Amino acid sequence: MKKVLIGAALLMASSATFAQEKDSTASLTFSGYVEAYYGYDFLRPSDHNRPGFIYSHNRHNEVNINLAFIKANYTSDRVRGNLALMAGTYAQANYAAESSIMQHVYEANVGVRVAKNLWLDAGVMPSHIGFESAVSKDCYTLTRSIMAENTPYYEAGAKLTYNPNDKWAFSVMYLNGWQRIKRVDGNQTPGVGSQVVFKPSSNVTLNWSTFIGNDKPDTVRQMRYFNNVYGIFNITNKFSVIAGMDYGMEQTAKGSSDYNKWYSPIVIARYALPGNFAIAGRMEYYKDENNVIISTPGNVGFETTGYSLNLDYAPIRNVLIRVEGKTFDSRQAIYSKYEKGLQKNAGLLTTSIAISF
C-alpha cells in the first residue's frame, strides 16, 4: 500500500512539473487581410459575373470584397497550426461545392515534427500547385492567371515534408481530391500529390508539383495526371521574372488508354519603380481543346491568349493599391457580350486596395 501511495505521489508530482513546463520556442500570432476591389468587364455581363473560368475578382461593375480573413498561427519546436476564417467573392466562387460552414475556412491545419527536418501536416491547406495564391498582395499581378484560376487554390488532406537543408524541400500528399474538402460522392479513389522545391541561391526558386487522382465518382473514374513547373528569378533587386508551365492529361473514359490533354505556359515580369511604385506584365496561353478543365458554349474547346499590365503603389508598408488592364483573345467565339452575342475577345479593368495587419 505504501509503495502504491508513493508511486501515485511521484506520478502526481511529475504531472504537475510537466504542466508547469512551457515550450520556450512556442509563439501564437494573429494576422489579417482585407482586399476590396472594383472590376469592369467590357462584355458587360447582365448577371455581373465575369467569364466562368475566373474565380477571383469575378464580379463586374460593383465594389466588393475579394478576400478578407483573420488568422491565428501557432508555432513551436515540435508543433504548428493555422486557423483562418474568411469571407468574400473569392470564397463564394471557389468554395461553391463545399458545405456552407466550410466555405468560410481559409486554413485549418495542424502539424507535428515527427523527426529532424520532417513534418506531418493535416487539414485544409494552401495548394501545393502554382506560384500564385488567393492573397493578391503576395502575387506579381492584381488578378490571377488562367492557370492559377483553374488549378487548386486549396487542398484538404495530409502532407509529409522533408527539408534536408536550405536548398531542397520534398513533399508528398494524400488528398481528398482536386481542390476538394468534401470528397466527391461515390469517390473512393485517393488523390496523391508531390512537390519538389530547389533554391540554388537566394535569387532563384525552382518548383515541380504533381497531382494524380480522379475527380469523379468511381463508376465513371477518369484518372487525371497533372504537372506544374515554374521558376522565380530575381535578376536584380528591382527586376524579377516568373516562368511556368502546366501540363495535364485525363482519361477520355473509365479504363481507356486515350487521354484528353491541356497545357498552359506563362511569363510574368515585375519591375520596382522609385517612390514605392511597381509595374508588372503578364503573357499567358491556355489550351484545353476537350474542355476537361474549362467549359465553353457549345463545347468548342478553349484556346485563349491573355495579356495584362498592372501598376502598384504602396503608400505605407501594409497597404497596396493596384490597377490592372487585361485582355483575352480566343480562337473561338466563347465570350458572351451583353446584347451582342458571343465574341472572341474580352477586356477587363480591375482596381483594388488591400491592407494586411
SULTA-V927294 format. One record per residue. N is the residue number from 1. RES is the residue in one small letter. SS is DSSP state (h for helix, s for strand, l for the rest). OMEGA is omega in whole degrees, -180 to 180 (* if undefined). D_LAST is the distance of its C-alpha to the last C-alpha in Angstrom with 2 decimals. Layout:
n=N res=RES ss=SS omega=OMEGA d_last=D_LAST
n=N res=RES ss=SS omega=OMEGA d_last=D_LAST
//
This chain:
n=1 res=m ss=l omega=-180 d_last=59.40
n=2 res=k ss=h omega=179 d_last=58.51
n=3 res=k ss=h omega=179 d_last=56.88
n=4 res=v ss=h omega=-180 d_last=54.80
n=5 res=l ss=h omega=179 d_last=53.63
n=6 res=i ss=h omega=179 d_last=52.85
n=7 res=g ss=h omega=179 d_last=50.90
n=8 res=a ss=h omega=180 d_last=48.92
n=9 res=a ss=h omega=179 d_last=48.16
n=10 res=l ss=h omega=179 d_last=46.98
n=11 res=l ss=h omega=179 d_last=44.74
n=12 res=m ss=h omega=179 d_last=43.20
n=13 res=a ss=h omega=179 d_last=42.71
n=14 res=s ss=h omega=180 d_last=41.12
n=15 res=s ss=h omega=179 d_last=38.74
n=16 res=a ss=h omega=179 d_last=37.83
n=17 res=t ss=h omega=180 d_last=37.18
n=18 res=f ss=h omega=-179 d_last=34.99
n=19 res=a ss=h omega=-178 d_last=32.99
n=20 res=q ss=h omega=-179 d_last=32.40
n=21 res=e ss=l omega=178 d_last=31.26
n=22 res=k ss=l omega=176 d_last=27.59
n=23 res=d ss=l omega=-177 d_last=26.07
n=24 res=s ss=l omega=-179 d_last=24.96
n=25 res=t ss=l omega=-174 d_last=22.85
n=26 res=a ss=l omega=176 d_last=20.80
n=27 res=s ss=s omega=178 d_last=17.11
n=28 res=l ss=s omega=-179 d_last=14.78
n=29 res=t ss=s omega=179 d_last=11.00
n=30 res=f ss=s omega=179 d_last=8.49
n=31 res=s ss=s omega=180 d_last=5.40
n=32 res=g ss=s omega=-178 d_last=5.12
n=33 res=y ss=s omega=176 d_last=6.39
n=34 res=v ss=s omega=177 d_last=8.97
n=35 res=e ss=s omega=174 d_last=11.85
n=36 res=a ss=s omega=-178 d_last=14.86
n=37 res=y ss=s omega=170 d_last=18.10
n=38 res=y ss=s omega=-180 d_last=21.75
n=39 res=g ss=s omega=176 d_last=24.39
n=40 res=y ss=s omega=178 d_last=28.08
n=41 res=d ss=s omega=-176 d_last=30.57
n=42 res=f ss=l omega=170 d_last=33.92
n=43 res=l ss=l omega=178 d_last=35.72
n=44 res=r ss=l omega=-179 d_last=34.72
n=45 res=p ss=l omega=-176 d_last=34.63
n=46 res=s ss=l omega=179 d_last=35.91
n=47 res=d ss=l omega=177 d_last=33.64
n=48 res=h ss=l omega=176 d_last=30.54
n=49 res=n ss=s omega=175 d_last=29.81
n=50 res=r ss=l omega=-177 d_last=29.63
n=51 res=p ss=l omega=-169 d_last=31.93
n=52 res=g ss=l omega=179 d_last=31.90
n=53 res=f ss=l omega=177 d_last=30.59
n=54 res=i ss=l omega=-176 d_last=27.24
n=55 res=y ss=l omega=176 d_last=24.61
n=56 res=s ss=l omega=-177 d_last=21.34
n=57 res=h ss=l omega=-167 d_last=21.18
n=58 res=n ss=l omega=179 d_last=24.56
n=59 res=r ss=s omega=-177 d_last=25.33
n=60 res=h ss=l omega=170 d_last=27.66
n=61 res=n ss=l omega=174 d_last=27.88
n=62 res=e ss=l omega=174 d_last=25.23
n=63 res=v ss=s omega=-176 d_last=21.70
n=64 res=n ss=s omega=176 d_last=19.66
n=65 res=i ss=s omega=177 d_last=16.44
n=66 res=n ss=s omega=-178 d_last=16.66
n=67 res=l ss=s omega=172 d_last=13.92
n=68 res=a ss=s omega=178 d_last=11.38
n=69 res=f ss=s omega=172 d_last=10.49
n=70 res=i ss=s omega=-171 d_last=9.25
n=71 res=k ss=s omega=172 d_last=10.11
n=72 res=a ss=s omega=-179 d_last=11.98
n=73 res=n ss=s omega=178 d_last=13.38
n=74 res=y ss=s omega=178 d_last=16.58
n=75 res=t ss=s omega=172 d_last=18.48
n=76 res=s ss=l omega=-178 d_last=21.82
n=77 res=d ss=l omega=-175 d_last=24.90
n=78 res=r ss=l omega=-173 d_last=26.42
n=79 res=v ss=s omega=174 d_last=23.96
n=80 res=r ss=s omega=180 d_last=20.56
n=81 res=g ss=s omega=179 d_last=18.92
n=82 res=n ss=s omega=173 d_last=16.10
n=83 res=l ss=s omega=-180 d_last=15.70
n=84 res=a ss=s omega=179 d_last=13.55
n=85 res=l ss=s omega=-169 d_last=14.77
n=86 res=m ss=s omega=171 d_last=14.60
n=87 res=a ss=s omega=178 d_last=16.36
n=88 res=g ss=l omega=-179 d_last=17.47
n=89 res=t ss=h omega=173 d_last=20.48
n=90 res=y ss=h omega=-179 d_last=19.55
n=91 res=a ss=h omega=-179 d_last=20.04
n=92 res=q ss=h omega=-176 d_last=23.19
n=93 res=a ss=h omega=-173 d_last=24.79
n=94 res=n ss=h omega=-177 d_last=24.03
n=95 res=y ss=l omega=-176 d_last=24.52
n=96 res=a ss=l omega=-178 d_last=27.58
n=97 res=a ss=l omega=-178 d_last=29.89
n=98 res=e ss=l omega=176 d_last=28.01
n=99 res=s ss=l omega=-173 d_last=28.65
n=100 res=s ss=l omega=-178 d_last=26.88
n=101 res=i ss=l omega=-179 d_last=24.79
n=102 res=m ss=h omega=177 d_last=23.76
n=103 res=q ss=h omega=180 d_last=22.61
n=104 res=h ss=h omega=-179 d_last=19.35
n=105 res=v ss=s omega=176 d_last=18.79
n=106 res=y ss=s omega=175 d_last=16.49
n=107 res=e ss=s omega=172 d_last=17.05
n=108 res=a ss=s omega=-176 d_last=19.37
n=109 res=n ss=s omega=177 d_last=21.04
n=110 res=v ss=s omega=-180 d_last=22.58
n=111 res=g ss=s omega=179 d_last=24.07
n=112 res=v ss=s omega=175 d_last=26.86
n=113 res=r ss=s omega=-175 d_last=28.21
n=114 res=v ss=s omega=177 d_last=31.85
n=115 res=a ss=s omega=180 d_last=33.17
n=116 res=k ss=l omega=178 d_last=32.31
n=117 res=n ss=l omega=-179 d_last=29.86
n=118 res=l ss=s omega=-178 d_last=30.26
n=119 res=w ss=s omega=172 d_last=27.62
n=120 res=l ss=s omega=179 d_last=28.21
n=121 res=d ss=s omega=179 d_last=25.32
n=122 res=a ss=s omega=179 d_last=25.95
n=123 res=g ss=s omega=177 d_last=24.35
n=124 res=v ss=s omega=-172 d_last=22.25
n=125 res=m ss=s omega=171 d_last=20.63
n=126 res=p ss=s omega=-178 d_last=19.56
n=127 res=s ss=l omega=175 d_last=22.83
n=128 res=h ss=l omega=-176 d_last=24.61
n=129 res=i ss=l omega=172 d_last=26.01
n=130 res=g ss=l omega=-179 d_last=24.86
n=131 res=f ss=l omega=179 d_last=22.45
n=132 res=e ss=l omega=178 d_last=20.29
n=133 res=s ss=l omega=178 d_last=17.68
n=134 res=a ss=l omega=-179 d_last=16.44
n=135 res=v ss=l omega=-172 d_last=13.08
n=136 res=s ss=h omega=-176 d_last=14.51
n=137 res=k ss=h omega=-180 d_last=12.31
n=138 res=d ss=h omega=-178 d_last=13.70
n=139 res=c ss=l omega=-180 d_last=17.19
n=140 res=y ss=l omega=-175 d_last=19.69
n=141 res=t ss=l omega=-179 d_last=20.52
n=142 res=l ss=l omega=180 d_last=18.96
n=143 res=t ss=l omega=-178 d_last=21.10
n=144 res=r ss=l omega=177 d_last=22.33
n=145 res=s ss=l omega=177 d_last=25.80
n=146 res=i ss=h omega=-179 d_last=28.69
n=147 res=m ss=h omega=178 d_last=28.82
n=148 res=a ss=h omega=-179 d_last=25.18
n=149 res=e ss=h omega=-173 d_last=25.66
n=150 res=n ss=l omega=164 d_last=28.82
n=151 res=t ss=l omega=-175 d_last=27.90
n=152 res=p ss=l omega=168 d_last=25.77
n=153 res=y ss=l omega=-177 d_last=22.00
n=154 res=y ss=s omega=178 d_last=22.12
n=155 res=e ss=s omega=178 d_last=24.89
n=156 res=a ss=s omega=-178 d_last=26.17
n=157 res=g ss=s omega=180 d_last=28.43
n=158 res=a ss=s omega=-176 d_last=28.80
n=159 res=k ss=s omega=175 d_last=28.06
n=160 res=l ss=s omega=-175 d_last=29.78
n=161 res=t ss=s omega=179 d_last=28.30
n=162 res=y ss=s omega=178 d_last=30.28
n=163 res=n ss=l omega=-178 d_last=29.06
n=164 res=p ss=l omega=180 d_last=32.27
n=165 res=n ss=l omega=-177 d_last=30.75
n=166 res=d ss=l omega=-175 d_last=28.06
n=167 res=k ss=l omega=-173 d_last=29.78
n=168 res=w ss=s omega=171 d_last=30.40
n=169 res=a ss=s omega=-179 d_last=28.68
n=170 res=f ss=s omega=180 d_last=30.69
n=171 res=s ss=s omega=170 d_last=29.65
n=172 res=v ss=s omega=-175 d_last=31.76
n=173 res=m ss=s omega=165 d_last=30.72
n=174 res=y ss=s omega=-169 d_last=32.53
n=175 res=l ss=s omega=178 d_last=31.04
n=176 res=n ss=l omega=179 d_last=31.76
n=177 res=g ss=l omega=180 d_last=32.21
n=178 res=w ss=l omega=-173 d_last=30.88
n=179 res=q ss=l omega=180 d_last=27.44
n=180 res=r ss=l omega=163 d_last=28.66
n=181 res=i ss=l omega=175 d_last=27.50
n=182 res=k ss=l omega=180 d_last=30.74
n=183 res=r ss=l omega=178 d_last=33.70
n=184 res=v ss=l omega=178 d_last=36.13
n=185 res=d ss=l omega=180 d_last=39.04
n=186 res=g ss=l omega=-178 d_last=42.08
n=187 res=n ss=l omega=176 d_last=40.17
n=188 res=q ss=l omega=-178 d_last=40.81
n=189 res=t ss=l omega=179 d_last=40.20
n=190 res=p ss=l omega=172 d_last=37.51
n=191 res=g ss=s omega=-178 d_last=34.99
n=192 res=v ss=s omega=178 d_last=34.61
n=193 res=g ss=s omega=176 d_last=32.07
n=194 res=s ss=s omega=178 d_last=31.86
n=195 res=q ss=s omega=174 d_last=29.76
n=196 res=v ss=s omega=179 d_last=30.76
n=197 res=v ss=s omega=179 d_last=28.46
n=198 res=f ss=s omega=178 d_last=30.14
n=199 res=k ss=s omega=-178 d_last=28.64
n=200 res=p ss=s omega=176 d_last=31.74
n=201 res=s ss=s omega=-180 d_last=29.76
n=202 res=s ss=l omega=-177 d_last=26.30
n=203 res=n ss=l omega=-176 d_last=26.92
n=204 res=v ss=s omega=172 d_last=28.12
n=205 res=t ss=s omega=178 d_last=26.88
n=206 res=l ss=s omega=-174 d_last=29.45
n=207 res=n ss=s omega=171 d_last=28.96
n=208 res=w ss=s omega=179 d_last=31.42
n=209 res=s ss=s omega=-180 d_last=30.48
n=210 res=t ss=s omega=172 d_last=33.00
n=211 res=f ss=s omega=173 d_last=33.52
n=212 res=i ss=s omega=180 d_last=36.84
n=213 res=g ss=s omega=-179 d_last=37.42
n=214 res=n ss=s omega=-177 d_last=38.75
n=215 res=d ss=l omega=-179 d_last=36.72
n=216 res=k ss=l omega=174 d_last=39.73
n=217 res=p ss=l omega=-177 d_last=42.02
n=218 res=d ss=h omega=178 d_last=44.33
n=219 res=t ss=h omega=179 d_last=47.33
n=220 res=v ss=h omega=-173 d_last=46.28
n=221 res=r ss=l omega=173 d_last=44.35
n=222 res=q ss=l omega=-176 d_last=43.40
n=223 res=m ss=s omega=-180 d_last=41.89
n=224 res=r ss=s omega=178 d_last=39.08
n=225 res=y ss=s omega=-170 d_last=38.59
n=226 res=f ss=s omega=177 d_last=35.60
n=227 res=n ss=s omega=174 d_last=34.50
n=228 res=n ss=s omega=177 d_last=31.45
n=229 res=v ss=s omega=176 d_last=31.57
n=230 res=y ss=s omega=174 d_last=29.45
n=231 res=g ss=s omega=176 d_last=28.94
n=232 res=i ss=s omega=-174 d_last=26.16
n=233 res=f ss=s omega=174 d_last=27.78
n=234 res=n ss=s omega=-172 d_last=26.23
n=235 res=i ss=l omega=171 d_last=29.44
n=236 res=t ss=l omega=179 d_last=28.31
n=237 res=n ss=l omega=178 d_last=25.15
n=238 res=k ss=l omega=-173 d_last=24.84
n=239 res=f ss=s omega=180 d_last=26.55
n=240 res=s ss=s omega=-176 d_last=25.80
n=241 res=v ss=s omega=171 d_last=27.38
n=242 res=i ss=s omega=175 d_last=26.90
n=243 res=a ss=s omega=-177 d_last=30.10
n=244 res=g ss=s omega=-178 d_last=30.50
n=245 res=m ss=s omega=170 d_last=32.99
n=246 res=d ss=s omega=173 d_last=33.21
n=247 res=y ss=s omega=-179 d_last=36.61
n=248 res=g ss=s omega=177 d_last=37.52
n=249 res=m ss=s omega=-179 d_last=40.72
n=250 res=e ss=s omega=179 d_last=41.71
n=251 res=q ss=s omega=178 d_last=45.14
n=252 res=t ss=l omega=178 d_last=47.00
n=253 res=a ss=l omega=-179 d_last=48.32
n=254 res=k ss=l omega=178 d_last=48.53
n=255 res=g ss=l omega=-177 d_last=50.53
n=256 res=s ss=l omega=174 d_last=50.86
n=257 res=s ss=l omega=176 d_last=51.00
n=258 res=d ss=l omega=-175 d_last=49.85
n=259 res=y ss=s omega=166 d_last=46.22
n=260 res=n ss=s omega=-174 d_last=44.20
n=261 res=k ss=s omega=175 d_last=41.92
n=262 res=w ss=s omega=179 d_last=38.94
n=263 res=y ss=s omega=-178 d_last=37.09
n=264 res=s ss=s omega=171 d_last=34.46
n=265 res=p ss=s omega=-179 d_last=34.01
n=266 res=i ss=s omega=173 d_last=31.13
n=267 res=v ss=s omega=177 d_last=30.29
n=268 res=i ss=s omega=178 d_last=27.13
n=269 res=a ss=s omega=-179 d_last=27.03
n=270 res=r ss=s omega=179 d_last=24.30
n=271 res=y ss=s omega=179 d_last=24.98
n=272 res=a ss=s omega=-179 d_last=22.77
n=273 res=l ss=s omega=176 d_last=24.28
n=274 res=p ss=l omega=175 d_last=24.35
n=275 res=g ss=l omega=178 d_last=22.02
n=276 res=n ss=l omega=175 d_last=18.76
n=277 res=f ss=s omega=175 d_last=20.52
n=278 res=a ss=s omega=175 d_last=21.35
n=279 res=i ss=s omega=178 d_last=23.77
n=280 res=a ss=s omega=177 d_last=24.33
n=281 res=g ss=s omega=-178 d_last=27.38
n=282 res=r ss=s omega=172 d_last=28.23
n=283 res=m ss=s omega=-176 d_last=31.64
n=284 res=e ss=s omega=178 d_last=32.22
n=285 res=y ss=s omega=-179 d_last=35.15
n=286 res=y ss=s omega=179 d_last=35.40
n=287 res=k ss=s omega=178 d_last=38.75
n=288 res=d ss=s omega=-170 d_last=39.34
n=289 res=e ss=l omega=179 d_last=42.94
n=290 res=n ss=l omega=176 d_last=43.48
n=291 res=n ss=l omega=176 d_last=40.36
n=292 res=v ss=l omega=-175 d_last=39.12
n=293 res=i ss=l omega=-175 d_last=35.43
n=294 res=i ss=l omega=178 d_last=35.56
n=295 res=s ss=l omega=178 d_last=38.05
n=296 res=t ss=l omega=175 d_last=39.92
n=297 res=p ss=h omega=-180 d_last=42.47
n=298 res=g ss=h omega=-179 d_last=45.79
n=299 res=n ss=h omega=-177 d_last=44.28
n=300 res=v ss=l omega=-177 d_last=45.28
n=301 res=g ss=l omega=-178 d_last=42.82
n=302 res=f ss=s omega=176 d_last=39.53
n=303 res=e ss=s omega=-172 d_last=39.70
n=304 res=t ss=s omega=171 d_last=37.16
n=305 res=t ss=s omega=-178 d_last=36.04
n=306 res=g ss=s omega=177 d_last=32.71
n=307 res=y ss=s omega=175 d_last=31.50
n=308 res=s ss=s omega=177 d_last=28.28
n=309 res=l ss=s omega=-180 d_last=27.03
n=310 res=n ss=s omega=178 d_last=23.64
n=311 res=l ss=s omega=-180 d_last=22.30
n=312 res=d ss=s omega=174 d_last=18.72
n=313 res=y ss=s omega=180 d_last=17.44
n=314 res=a ss=l omega=-178 d_last=14.31
n=315 res=p ss=l omega=172 d_last=14.86
n=316 res=i ss=l omega=-169 d_last=12.01
n=317 res=r ss=l omega=-172 d_last=10.08
n=318 res=n ss=l omega=178 d_last=6.85
n=319 res=v ss=s omega=179 d_last=9.25
n=320 res=l ss=s omega=178 d_last=12.13
n=321 res=i ss=s omega=-174 d_last=15.31
n=322 res=r ss=s omega=171 d_last=17.98
n=323 res=v ss=s omega=-176 d_last=21.55
n=324 res=e ss=s omega=169 d_last=23.84
n=325 res=g ss=s omega=-177 d_last=27.50
n=326 res=k ss=s omega=176 d_last=28.95
n=327 res=t ss=s omega=172 d_last=32.49
n=328 res=f ss=s omega=179 d_last=34.24
n=329 res=d ss=s omega=-175 d_last=37.91
n=330 res=s ss=s omega=177 d_last=39.68
n=331 res=r ss=l omega=180 d_last=43.16
n=332 res=q ss=l omega=176 d_last=43.92
n=333 res=a ss=l omega=-174 d_last=43.36
n=334 res=i ss=l omega=-177 d_last=40.57
n=335 res=y ss=s omega=-177 d_last=38.24
n=336 res=s ss=s omega=179 d_last=39.22
n=337 res=k ss=s omega=-176 d_last=39.32
n=338 res=y ss=l omega=178 d_last=39.81
n=339 res=e ss=l omega=-178 d_last=43.59
n=340 res=k ss=l omega=-179 d_last=44.28
n=341 res=g ss=s omega=-176 d_last=44.36
n=342 res=l ss=s omega=-178 d_last=43.07
n=343 res=q ss=s omega=177 d_last=41.97
n=344 res=k ss=l omega=-175 d_last=41.40
n=345 res=n ss=s omega=176 d_last=38.48
n=346 res=a ss=s omega=178 d_last=35.12
n=347 res=g ss=s omega=-177 d_last=32.78
n=348 res=l ss=s omega=175 d_last=29.13
n=349 res=l ss=s omega=-175 d_last=26.94
n=350 res=t ss=s omega=173 d_last=23.21
n=351 res=t ss=s omega=-176 d_last=20.50
n=352 res=s ss=s omega=170 d_last=16.79
n=353 res=i ss=s omega=-176 d_last=13.66
n=354 res=a ss=s omega=176 d_last=10.25
n=355 res=i ss=s omega=177 d_last=6.75
n=356 res=s ss=s omega=-178 d_last=3.78
n=357 res=f ss=l omega=* d_last=0.00
//
